[in-house]
Amino acid sequence: MLHQHGASRDEARAYLQRWRLFTREQAEQSIAFLTDPTWRAYASIYTLGRRLCESWVGDDLARLARLLCEQVAVSELQGEGVSA
């Protein structure tokens, strides 16, 4: 909303309070996080990373265990790497 549609901080805060049921303080903290150059990418990274991991793991418990215990390259999660 802030980045994609150019909404103001006040518009974003009102949206978060109405639709996410955030308190004013929670909304302000969320906006601060989303507008900070160091942290703002995390909002999309977690969502995209989850989809990527879910797609790679599927119902394979061995892959889930590997994902939790080892470093798996993004290229492998995308199907471009070599499985171990």
MOVENMO-V835804 format. One record per pair of residues at least 24 apart in sequence whose ideal C-beta (glycine too) atoms are under 6 Angstrom apart, sorted by the first residue. I is the first residue (numbers start at 1). J is the second residue. Records with the same first field share a line. If there is no record, write none. Layout:
I->J + J
This chain:
2->34
52->77
